[in-house]
Amino acid sequence: MPQPKINLKNFAAVQQEAISNFQFSNLGPAGPTSLADLKAKLANTRDLLPPVYRVSLYDPFSAWVNQLTQQDYDNIMGNPGAKSFVFDFAQSVIQHATKYEHDATCAFQEVVSDMYDGFLSAEDRQHIKMPDFEVIAPIVKWGNPEDGPYTITIEQAMQIKVQNAIVSLPPAIAHGVLVAWSSLAHETAGQDIAHADDGLVPEMQAAVANAIRKDTKIKSAAMKNLLATYWSNCMDETSADVMGILNMGPAPAIGMIPFFRSFLHQVGRPAKLRNTGPGEDPHPADILRVMLGASAVRGLSFAGSGAWADAILAEGLKDLTSIKLSTTGPLVTVDKASAQRSADIAAATLMNFKFNALGGHSLREIQDWKDADEQIVANLRGVFSGTATASAAVMQGAYAAHVVAAAVYESMMVVQPVAPLFTKMIALLKQMHDANAGWGPMFVLQPGNMKRDVMIQLNDEPPAAPVAKTAKKKAAIRKK
């Protein structure tokens, strides 16, 4: 059955909103000016954090800072990378303690926490093995706008014995760039989630590479080897893109396009997606990420997946020129058909392959975007359009990914100013954050771990195994 075309008639306005608001002049709060100032700013802030972050972040970081000598501190200040690293952790504590950009910070934290809960909690891994490593959701902060969104992974944090990652956004995004919020689906699904299951990333690399090499539609063996190695080398970022789409639906894939264009415009480059993927870049080339995103969306369960995939490709491929990729040597020209075919294989493999690291299950058995999710988004769009209020009935089953998706859909599909939609999105996410048990007084790693294993199933039919995240289950955790 042919699907209705997705009409992104306000896309130009969304992109202009991103370009207008994505600027580097807002640097965020100033960092500590001395070792004494750093210690003073950290003092008496422990109890202002939730219990889980007092233990995972404050205690080890404060202990590390307090043992620094003046010479240690001077050495850190003389190394730009080390200075930025230390101040990221300091700001993650200080900003929460001082309630810097409080509403936007709460909204930001809710999106990040929900993503982790979606892939790692007991609620969403029913009948699927739990992660090998306990991973606490990252704490969020604002700063370093020239770096765009970025993550300090748990592996990096452990260098100073901190046990949670950090996700940072440019401060301007607290007030605009609506589509940047859909990028959090990728930024939060980065290395920590993929690495929570021992051996998952190497399995992903091998599965994708093998599938591309065995493909019969890409005729050139050399091209297949190049693309197999290329996607394997970019696996952390590639899997993050796919997991973000599994969690949030089409919004991250379509939102990435104006977001990337606005960022490139800010750094003085043409506001067009890049077609070149050098070997030293861990991210796939921008144009390949569009192809991957469309492929992943097409593989989701909801009825409109094909129409959304077509819309993503139609917009993103406006920037297609000549695709040039490299693994270790010089750049090699890749034809569009081979590039798209490899993206199709990568997306399908990552979503549907039965990984040993997941106990013989697939990522799509943990997360998927279904017709029920699209219905929740449709209901929420009424709140954004003003035809509905955020009543208990409208919010039933909604979680952070639905709110961001609804804001992205409404902003792109209805001709209107984008700024009021951004304000409503922050307010809804803040409301959800206020009810999040993981950010309250309980020592909770993932809110979805607070599930009951009942002795008797009262439904007429037991749930099918395995059970992916559904809106109804989520509502049981975050009921308003």
Disulfide bonds with the S-S distance in Angstrom:
none
